[in-house]
Each structure stands twice: as structure tokens, then as C-alpha cells.
Amino acid sequence: MPSIAREAQVEMVVERSRFIALSFRIESPEEGKGKLKEAQDRFPGATHYCYAWRLSENQEFASDGGEPKGSAGRPILGALRHFGLTHALVVVVRYFGGKKLGIRGLIEAYGEAARMVLEKSGFAEYHREYLLGITVSLPHRNFLVNRLLQMVKERERMTLEGEGRITLRVPEKEKEAVETFLASMQREGKILHFEEREGYSCAI
């Protein structure tokens, strides 16, 4: 399923109320909480912070952020569903302008802000990748670098950190084969240590 291609921000004004919509790619509800806090820190003192996230068709959540029930979180979630997106969070920050919009007006404003930021973000197929940290035996460094590049096929997936450290981005479908190879190299003493640092999502 698709996710957003990039994080984005848009702004619109409705009856003097300022709406700022931000999109984020997330891997878990916990990461979503962190991104919400990031939005709150970037736009302090707002009247409302409304949001919705969607990790899959069966794992989603919406919050009205103090607005009347169903007037903010639900239309934001509706925009995510409309585009069929997963692993995405939309936060809409509102600075009240002094004029009430009514339930219908709120639904339209939050839904439109969410649609605008998602369209700006663009869409791309969702993939999961892993970061592997590898410590190599220096005499075998070039051999291992070349073999790993053959396995992941793209040079930008590899970062050399000093003479004996390698960070490798591995697509989920290639992870088992790469780890099997690394384990065999570790048994032979060519690799001193390797570990999975973190998993993350990538839309390509």
C-alpha cells in the first residue's frame, strides 16, 4: 500500500482561523506521539492540535484535539483513507480567529487542510527497510564492502564510518540473506560484530 513520499506542510485561513497541516511518515503509534509533540513544539500556543494516523487498514486513530466530537479527527482520517495511505500521520494545528465555524465548517476545514498537505506530500509505494551496523576486520574490508554492494545493489544504501564501521540499509526482502552472509563472515572472523540498529519505513 502507498504512503506519503515526503513530509510536507501547508497553511490556509478560514474566517480568520489559521489552519496549518503537517504530514509525517510513521512506523508506530509511539513514533506518532513523538511527531505530534514535534508539531506542538513548532507551533506553540495554538488553540487545537487535531490529528489522525493510519498504519494499516485495521490500525488507525483520530483525535479531535478539543474540537467538537467528529469535527476534526474524523475528516483528517477520512483524507488518509481517501488516498489509501498507511504509515502516515497528519496533524492540523488551528489558531482560532475569533469566529466560530460550526460543525460543518470545521469538518470542511480540517478535511481540506488534510487533503492539501497529503497532495503536497505525494504518494509512493511503502517499503520497510532495516539499518545494520557492521564492524569489519580491516584486512577484509574491501572484500566485504564489494560483496555487500552486490547484495543490496545500490551504493547509496551503504555508509562507511571510519575504517572498520559500515552502516547498511537493507530492504526487508533481502534482510535474511544479508544477515545469513554476515553471520558466516563473523564465524570466519572477517566480521567482528553486526547488529540491527533500527527498522524504518521508506517510500520509493
C-alpha positions in Angstrom: 0.0 0.0 0.0 1.2 3.6 -0.6 2.5 6.0 2.0 3.5 9.7 1.6 6.6 10.3 -0.4 7.8 13.2 1.7 6.8 15.2 4.8 5.1 18.5 4.0 3.3 21.5 5.4 0.5 23.7 4.1 -1.4 26.5 5.6 -4.8 28.1 4.9 -7.1 30.6 6.6 -10.8 30.2 7.0 -12.8 33.0 8.6 -9.7 34.4 10.2 -8.8 31.0 11.8 -5.4 29.8 10.7 -5.0 26.1 9.9 -1.6 24.5 9.5 -1.4 20.9 8.3 1.7 18.8 8.6 2.3 15.3 7.3 4.6 12.7 8.7 5.6 9.1 7.9 5.5 6.9 11.0 6.3 3.3 11.9 4.3 3.0 15.2 1.8 4.8 17.4 4.7 5.7 19.7 6.5 7.5 16.8 3.2 9.2 16.1 3.2 10.6 19.6 6.7 12.0 19.1 5.7 13.6 15.8 2.7 15.2 17.4 4.9 16.6 20.1 7.2 18.0 17.4 4.2 19.8 15.8 3.2 21.2 19.1 6.7 22.5 19.7 6.9 24.0 16.2 3.6 25.8 16.7 3.2 26.7 20.4 0.1 28.3 21.8 -2.3 27.0 19.2 -6.0 26.6 20.1 -6.2 23.0 18.9 -3.8 20.2 17.7 -6.0 17.7 15.8 -4.6 14.6 14.1 -5.1 11.2 12.7 -2.7 8.4 11.8 -3.1 5.2 9.9 -0.6 2.3 9.9 -2.8 -0.2 8.1 -6.5 -0.7 7.2 -7.1 -2.2 10.7 -4.8 0.1 12.7 -5.8 3.8 12.7 -6.6 6.5 15.2 -8.1 10.0 15.2 -8.3 12.8 17.8 -10.4 15.9 17.7 -7.9 17.8 19.9 -10.6 19.6 21.9 -12.8 20.4 18.9 -16.5 19.1 18.9 -16.6 15.3 18.6 -16.2 14.1 15.0 -15.5 17.6 13.6 -11.7 17.3 13.2 -10.0 13.9 13.7 -12.6 12.1 11.6 -12.2 14.3 8.4 -8.4 14.1 8.8 -8.6 10.3 8.9 -11.0 10.4 6.0 -8.4 12.1 3.9 -5.9 9.4 4.7 -8.5 6.7 3.8 -9.4 8.5 0.6 -5.9 8.2 -0.7 -5.5 4.7 0.7 -2.4 5.7 2.7 -0.7 3.8 5.5 2.2 4.6 7.9 1.2 8.2 7.8 0.2 10.9 10.3 -1.5 14.2 9.6 -1.6 16.9 12.3 -3.7 20.0 11.7 -2.9 22.9 14.0 -5.6 25.6 14.5 -5.2 29.1 15.7 -8.7 30.4 16.4 -9.5 33.6 14.6 -12.5 34.8 16.7 -15.3 33.5 14.6 -17.0 30.1 15.1 -17.2 27.9 12.0 -19.9 25.4 13.2 -19.6 21.7 12.9 -20.0 21.6 9.1 -17.4 24.4 8.7 -14.9 22.6 10.9 -15.4 19.3 9.1 -14.8 21.0 5.8 -11.8 23.0 7.0 -10.0 20.1 8.7 -10.7 17.7 5.8 -9.5 20.2 3.2 -6.3 21.0 5.1 -5.5 17.3 5.4 -6.2 16.7 1.7 -4.0 19.7 0.7 -1.0 18.5 2.8 -1.3 14.9 1.5 -1.4 16.0 -2.1 1.7 18.1 -1.5 3.4 15.2 0.2 2.9 13.0 -2.9 2.4 9.2 -2.8 4.8 6.3 -3.3 4.8 2.6 -2.6 5.6 1.7 1.0 8.6 -0.5 1.8 10.2 -1.5 5.0 14.0 -1.3 5.5 16.4 -2.0 8.2 19.7 -0.4 9.3 22.5 -2.8 10.1 25.6 -1.7 11.9 28.7 -3.8 11.0 32.2 -3.8 12.4 34.6 -5.5 10.0 38.1 -6.9 10.2 40.2 -4.3 8.4 42.2 -6.8 6.2 38.8 -7.9 4.8 37.2 -4.6 4.5 37.3 -4.1 0.7 36.1 -7.7 0.1 33.2 -7.3 2.4 32.2 -3.9 1.0 32.2 -5.3 -2.5 30.1 -8.4 -1.5 27.6 -6.3 0.4 27.2 -3.9 -2.5 26.5 -6.9 -4.8 23.7 -8.0 -2.4 22.0 -4.6 -1.9 22.8 -3.4 -5.4 22.7 0.4 -4.6 25.8 2.3 -3.4 23.7 4.9 -1.5 22.4 2.1 0.8 25.9 1.9 2.4 27.7 4.4 4.6 31.4 3.9 5.6 32.1 5.2 9.1 35.8 5.2 9.7 37.9 2.3 8.6 36.1 -0.5 10.3 32.4 0.5 10.5 29.7 0.1 7.9 26.1 1.1 8.1 23.9 -0.7 5.6 20.3 -0.1 4.6 18.7 -3.4 3.8 15.3 -3.9 2.2 13.1 -6.3 4.1 13.1 -8.9 1.3 16.9 -9.0 1.3 17.4 -8.9 5.1 17.5 -12.6 5.8 20.1 -13.3 3.0 22.3 -10.4 4.1 22.2 -11.5 7.8 23.0 -15.1 6.8 26.0 -13.8 4.9 27.1 -11.6 7.8 26.8 -14.5 10.3 29.0 -16.7 8.1 31.6 -13.9 7.8 31.5 -13.5 11.6 32.3 -17.2 12.1 35.3 -16.8 9.8 36.5 -13.8 11.7 36.1 -11.4 8.8 33.3 -9.5 10.6 33.8 -8.7 14.3 30.2 -7.7 15.1 26.9 -6.8 13.4 23.6 -5.6 14.8 20.2 -4.3 13.7 20.2 -0.6 14.8 16.6 0.2 13.8 13.9 -0.5 11.4 12.2 2.2 9.4 9.9 2.8 6.5 10.9 4.0 3.1 8.6 5.1 0.3 10.2 4.7 -3.1 
